Amino acid sequence: MSQSNITGTEPGNKNLLLFLIVLTSFINPFMGAAVNIALPDMASEFSMTAMAMGWVSMSFLLASVAVLLPIGKIADITGRKKIFVYGNIVVTIASSLCALSTSSVMLISFRILQGIGGAMMFGTGTAMITSAFPPEQRGRALGINVSAVYLGLTLAPLLGGFLTDLFGWRSIFWLNIPFGLFVIPATMSAIKSEWREAHDETLDYRGSVIYIFSISLLMYGFSKLPGLLAIIMTFTGLSGMVLFVVNEFKVPVPILNMRLFTKNQVFAFSNLAAFINYAATFAVTFLLSLYLQYIKGLKPSDAGILLVTQPILMTIVASFSGRLSDKFDPRILSSTGMGIIVVGLGMLVFINENTQSSYLVASLVILGTGFGLFSSPNTNAVMSSVEKRFLGVASATIATMRLAGQMISMAIATLVLHAFLGESKIVPENHLLFIQGTRVIFAIFAILCVTGIFASLARGKMERFL
């Protein structure tokens, strides 16, 4: 395959590439958010507890986090387009299998496969956009891609709710198939360029194995706290991650160049800010979906109509903030967005069984505005701060921070709910306990986001590497 770069020489292919990546950036978050809306129906069919419902979402995230960094390095070595195509193939197959599941164990297992395929797309899409577009156009392109993510989130509650009401929860997974069947051949036939700037390097297999097992133990153990086995798994995972960091400093070609963190302040603190932001926001939709359906008694479609408020604002603001980050310091834009998120989370701390829909909508408007202002500039800062040979790793790293944050967010939510509800299902007798647990979770998220403001400001002024 050619190692050519399409920046400035193939504008048609450059825009087509953006379109294909945007499609995948739309459908994956759409499916994830739509799954949250359909969880009560899945729970009814498979007799799932609140903890099991959480794992339908978390299994995808855990699998993605576990393989993202090795896949990012593999993409730098073998070709990002190739891994992107393979990822689409895996997700298409896994979506079919999810739709055919006959038990919660099967569904969660195939969600793991789906997560691996998703990681192959997450770890390459942003890197290919960064390679294809010059610095003066990059923020706009990344902003469009982030907006596609939020558009998927926007339509998910609404369309996912209607699909679940009309055709059942399996239709959410079937909807993914046509996207894959279009993107796979289109990418293979129309995009001639390939990006493999690290083609002369080799994969650190030892580091990859240590990372996959350690991060899996850490994330899974954390989600199961406070049990003794969970504590052991969490500690073992943490120890393994320390071993991974030591290994990465020693090997000549690491899967994650730790000096990107020790020598590149923008890269380090931008990734930390992304992790904190997603840890403090991802489970909001999960919690409000359960609140609206169990406490307020809404149908999935009606809950979706209300929840669509947040991603609509995300979509609009993310595209605008991406353009702004080409001209203004992303640090200020992102930090302001994080501050706005704190306000929205603070409002949700006070919800109860009598909270008006208008109050929830106002909270979601504030959250959507803040998140849209944070994400695009922060992504632009990360991708513009590294050399071309590290773009795949940088793309995988920020995707890892995003997904690890999402995983931690869900783990915090399920851990607190478990503390309040135990192994019980959400029934009228424990609705008050569910609301109390939800308010505690939102308070934790608000505190996390306050620390995220300082991480975002600490990165310093960005100097573009590319």
N, C-alpha and C positions, 0 to 999 in steps of 0.2 A: 504494500500500500504506500501511497505517496505520503511524505511527511510535510507537505506544503501547508502553509497557513493561508486562510482565505481572506485575511484582513485586507480590505481595500482593493482586492483584485477580482473578486467574484461576488459582487453585491447581491446578485440574485440568489446565489447559494447561501450567502450569509443570512439573508432574511428568511429563506426557506428553513435553514437550520434553526433559527430562532423560533419559527412557527412550530416546527416539530417538537422542539424541547418544551415550548409553551403548552402544547397539547398534553404531554406527559406530566408537566407541572400542574396542570389543571385536574386531570383525572385521578391522580393518586390522593391528594388531599380531599377531593370530592368524595372518594370512596371511604376514606378514613372517617370523615365527619358524618357521612351518611350512615355509616355503621353505628355511630353513637346514637343516632336517632332511632335506629332499628333494634337497639339492644333489648328493650322491654319485650318485643316480639320474639327475639331469639331466646330470651330467658324463659318466656312462657312455653315455647316449643321444647326446649332442652332442659327445663327445670333448673336454671342456673341461679346461684346466689349472687349478691352484689359483688363479691370478690371475683367470681367466675366471669361476670360481665366485664369487669375491669380488664381481665386478661385477654378478652377478645381484641381489645385495643392494644394492650401492652405487648402481646406476643409479636405483633408486627414491628413495634418499635424496638423491642429487645433484639430481634433477629437483625434488623437494619443496623443498629448501633454496633453489634458484635462484628460485623464484616465490613463496615464502611471504610475504615482506614486501610486494611489490606487491599480492598478493591480499588481505592483511589490510587494506590501505588501501582497495582497491576495495570490500571488504565494508563498511567504515565508511561509504563514500559511497553505494553503491547498495543495500545491504541484506545483512545477514549470513545471514538465512535463505535468500535467493535463491542466494547463492554456495554455501552448504551443500548445497542441493538439486542444483545443477549439479555439485558435486564428487562427489556420490553417483552421478550419471548417468555421469560420466567414468570413475570407478573400476569401475562395473558393466560398461561396454563394454570397458574395458582388460583386465579380468579374463577376459572371454570370449576376447579376442584372445591373451592369454598362454597360455590352455589350448589354443589351436589352433596354437601356434607349431611350426614344423618345423625350426628351427635356433637356435643360441645367439644369433645376431644379432637374429633376430625376437623372441626372448624378452626380451632386454635392451632392445630398442626399445620393446616394449609395457610393460615395467616402468617406463620413463621416463614414458609416458603415464599409467600408474597413479600414479606419483609426483606428477604435476601435479594429478590429481584428489584425491589424498590431501591435498595442501597446501590445497586449497579447503575441506576438512573440518577439518583441523588448525587453520587460521587463523580459524575461525569458531565452532567448538563451545564452546571454553572461554569465549570472549567472550559467547556467548548465555547460558551458565549463569551467568556473573557478573552479567549484566544482569537475569536472571530471579529471582535469589534475593537476599534481603536479607543484609546483612553477618553477622548472627548465624546464618544457615543456609548461608552460602556455603562454608565449609570442609567441612561435611558433604557438600554437593552435589558439590564438586570432588573430595572424597575418594572418593565413589561412582564418579565418572567415571574417576579414576585407577585405582581398583580394577578397573573394567571392562577397562582396558588390560592390567592384570596378569592378569586372568582369561583374556583372549585369549592372553597369553603362557603361562599355566598349561596351557591345553588344547592349545596348538599342538604342543609336542613329542609329547604322547601321541596326540591325535587325528590330527595331521599324520603321525606315524609309521605309524599303522594305515591311514590313507587311502593313503599311499604304498605300503605293503606290499600292500594289497588291490586298489587301483584305479589305482595309478600316480600320479606327481607332479602330473599335470594336474588331478586331482580337487580339489587344494587350491584352485585358482583357480575351478573350477566352484562350489565351496561358497559363494563370495562372492556369487553372483548372487541367490539368494533374499533375502538381507539387503537388497540394493539395491532389489529389486522391492517390498519392504515399506516401507522408510524413505522412498523418494522420494514415493509418493502420500500416505502418512500425514502427512508434513511439510507437503506442499502443501495438503492438505484440512483438517487438524485444527489446525494452528498458524496462527492468524490474525494474530498480531502480527508486526511487523518492527522491526529495530533498525538505524537509519542516522543516528546522531547527527551525523555529518560530511557530511550530504547537501548542504550548501551549499559544500563544498570541491571542488577538482578534483584529478585525479591528476597527480603529477609524472612525466611520461612520460620525460623525460631521465634523471632519477634511477633510474627503473625499469630502463631499458635498460642504464645503466652497472652497476647492481647485478647484474642477471641475467648479463651477460657476465663481469663481474669475479669473482663468487663461483663461477661455473662453471669458469672458467680456474684459479682458486685451488685448488678442491677436486680437480678432475681432475688438475692438475699435481702436487699434493702426493701423490696416490695413485700416481703413476707415477715418483716420485723413485727413484734419483738420476740418471736420464738427463739429457742436456743439454737436450733439448726440454722435459722436465718442469720443469727449473730455470727455463727461460725462461717457461714458462706460469705457474708459481707466482709468479715475480717480477712478471710482467705483471698477474696477478690481484690481488696485493697492492697494486700501484700503482693499479690501478683502484678498489680498495676505499678507498684514501686519497682519490682523486678523488670517490668517492661521498660520503664523509663531509663533504668540503669543500662539495660541492653541496648536501647536506642542511642545512647551516648557513645557506646563502645563500637558498634558495628559500622563498617565503612559506608554502607548504603541502607539507612534505616527506613522503615515504612513511614515513620513520622520523624522528621528532622527536628529534634528538640530545641535546636538553636533558633528555630523560627519563633519559639516562645521566649528563650532567654535573651536573644539579641534583637528581636523585632517587637517592640512595645505595642505598636498598632495591631499587629496580628494577634498577640497574646490577649490583650484586654478586649479587643473586638469579639474574639471567640468566647471569652469569659462572659461578656455582656450578653451575647446571644444565648449561651447556656442558661444564665439566670433568667433572662426574659421568657424563654419557653418553659422553664421550670415553674414560673409564676403565672402562666397564662393558659397552657394547653388544656388542662382539665376543666377549665371554666365551662366549655360547651358540654362536656360529659356530665358535669354536675347539674347545670341548668336544664339539660334535657331530661334527666331523672326528676328534677324538682317540678318541672312543668307537667310531666306526664303522671307522676305518682301523687304529688301534693295538689296540683291545680286540676288534675284530671283531664288534661288536653290530649287529643289524638296526636299521633306523630306528625301529621301534616300541619296541624295548628301550632304545635310547638315549633316546627320548622319555620313557619312564617314569622314567628317572633324572634327566633334565634338568628335569622338571616340578617338582622340589623348590623351586627358586629362585622362580619366579613364584607358587607357592602361598603362600609366605611374603609375597611382595610384595602380593598381593591382600588378605590378612588385615590386614597391618600398615598398608597405605596407607589403608584405610577408617578404621581406628582413629586414625591420626595426623592425618587430615583433621579429625576432630572435635576432637582435642586442639588443633589450630592455631587454632580459634575461641576458645580460652580462654587458651592459653599462647603465648609468643613463638616464632614459626616458626624464628627464627635458631638457637635452642638445639636444637630438635627436628631440624632439617635437618643441623646440624653434627655432632650425635651420630650420626645415620644415616650421614654420610660417614665418620666414624671407624670405625664398624662395618664398612663396606665395605672399608676398608684392610686390616682383619684377614683378611677372606675372600679378598681378592686375594693377600695375603701367603702364605696357605696354598697357593694354586694355583701359586705360583712353584716349589714343590718336587715337582710331579707328575713321574712317570716311567712307563715301560712296565709297572711292577709296582704302581702305585698302586691301593689297594683302593677299591671303590665306596663304602664307608662314609666314607672320607676325602673323596671328592668330594661326597657328600651333605652332610656337615658343612660343607664350604666353601660350598655353594650355600645352605644354611639361613642362614648368617651373611650372605652377600651379599643374599639376599632380604629379610631383616629390615632391614638397613641401607638398602637402596634404598627399601623401603616407608616407612621413617621419614623419609627425605629428601624424597621427591617431592611428596606432597600439601601439606605445610606450605610448601614452596618455591613451588609454583604459587599457593597462596593469597596468599603475600606479594607476588608479582608483580602479580596481578590486582587486589589491594586497594590498590595504591599509585598508581593512575593515575585520571584523570578518565574519565567515561563515553565521551567522544568519542574516546578513545585505546584503548578496550577491544579493538577489532579488531586494532590495531597491537600492543598488548601481548600478545594471544593469539598473533598471528603471530610476534612476537619470541621468546617463550619456546619456541614450536614450532620456530622456526629454530635457536635454541640447542640444542634437543634433537636435531634432525635433523642439524645441522652437527656436533655432538658425536658422533653415531652414525656419520656419514660419516668423521670423523677417526679414530674408533675402528677402523672397518673398514680405512681407509687405512693406519694404523699396523700392523694385523695383516697385511695383504697385503704391505706393504712389507718387514716383517721376514721373513715367510715366503719372499718372493722373494729376499731376501738369503741365506737358508739353502738354499733349494731351486732357485733360478733358475727356469727355465721347465719344470722337470720336474713330472710328475704325482706324487701321493703313492703311492708303491709301497714294498714291504717293504725294499728296498735303502736307502731314505732315511728310514725311520721315525725313526731316532735324530736326524737333522737336524731333522725336523719337531718332535719333542719339545723339542729345544734351542731352536728358534725360538719355540715356544709359551711356554716358561718366560721367555724374554727379554721377550716381549710382556706377560705378566702382571706382571713386575717394573716395566716402564714404566707400566702402568696403576696400580699401587700408588703409585708416586711422584706421578703426576698427581693421584690422589685426596688425597694429603697436602696438596698445594697447594690443592685444593678446600675443605678444612676451613678454611683461613685466609680464602679468599674468602667462604665462608658466614658466618664470624664477623665479617668486616669490614663487613657491610651495616648493622650497628647495629640498634637496636630499631625494630620496625615501627610506623608510625602509619597507620592505615587512612584512605585517601582517600574510599572509598565506604562 
